[in-house]
Amino acid sequence: MHLHSRPKILLIYTGGTIGMRKDFETGALKAFNFSKLLDSIPELQLLDCEIDAFSFENPIDSSNMNPEHWAEMARTIENNYEKFDGFVVLHGSDTMSYSASALSFMFENLSKPIIFTGSQLPIGDLRTDAKENLITAIQIASLQENGRPLIKEVCLYFEYKLYRGNRTTKINAEHFRAFISPNYPFLVESGVHLTINSELLLPANEEASLKVHTHLDSNTAIIKMFPGINEKVLTAILNVEGLKGVVLETYGAGNAPTEEWFLKFLQDGISRGLHIVNVTQCAIGSVSMGHYETSTTMKNLGIISGKDITTEAAITKLMYLLGQNTPQEDFKNVFETSLRGEMQ
Ligand code: ASP
């Protein structure tokens, strides 16, 4: 008789509320010992998979997340890639969409799931959302088809939904439903059964071998437009030494002022070789430069269209492409191409 071996899942604990406890002195939540945390979830023993765990030496609140931590996560997964069928990353919800986006770009030709999850309440709390998030994330990471992982991309699981990670954004600091994927439908829904929208999953290029890119260049900035934005502030940003890329959050379908000083600011930036990406401040919808007069000049100047990308995915894609030393003349084209399903 041929016995199927159970999928092997690596749990990576980076920190976040899920594993926090109240500090007796200050009353504030802080990261806690991970192995103790696992002991408090006996349900994990009942899952039909083998689970191994790895913890960051110093678990963090995800507000302290940075590209070095992303590189550490990526190396941990890369070093264990052959030994495991799927990876579940426990992470604070505050910057989870940034991390999921960053890792999606860092892993080229992924053929196994990397699923981010966390919770709004600590796992030890009576009303915690952590158990459902953790258990279902592990179950989804274990899904197989013809002996191969079903999910082959970086995802985010929260409150009964699995989303493509680089399509998500955190919208609620209080509700258990903390994330949305404004411009791409959810991939899996957890109800009585797991409903899988197979046609929405990223296909893997089975022939190509995995490439992990851990070098990101964070000489970048995000500028959010608002009526009354100050010329001096923008000029000062332009003069920041070493700045290579800017995500410009514009209005509506990618519109911005047509005042001369503002267009000169963009023109100066472009002449200095700065990559400027136009994304919309609206939660839903896409940039469409040239649709209004207020975006036509930007189009003519060669501003990059972020289309329907989230700000989280735009800034991390910028860091990734800069880290890859993408040639100046190709940059706009490459940015405007969907690399990991992050834009239309
Ligand atoms: N501040 C926490 C963090 O992002 C919030 C959470 O875990 O949900 O680490």
Residues whose N, C-alpha, C, O or C-beta is under 5 A from the ligand:
A	BS01	LIG	G16 T17 I18 I60 D61 S62 S63 H91 G92 S93 D94 T95 G118 S119 Q120
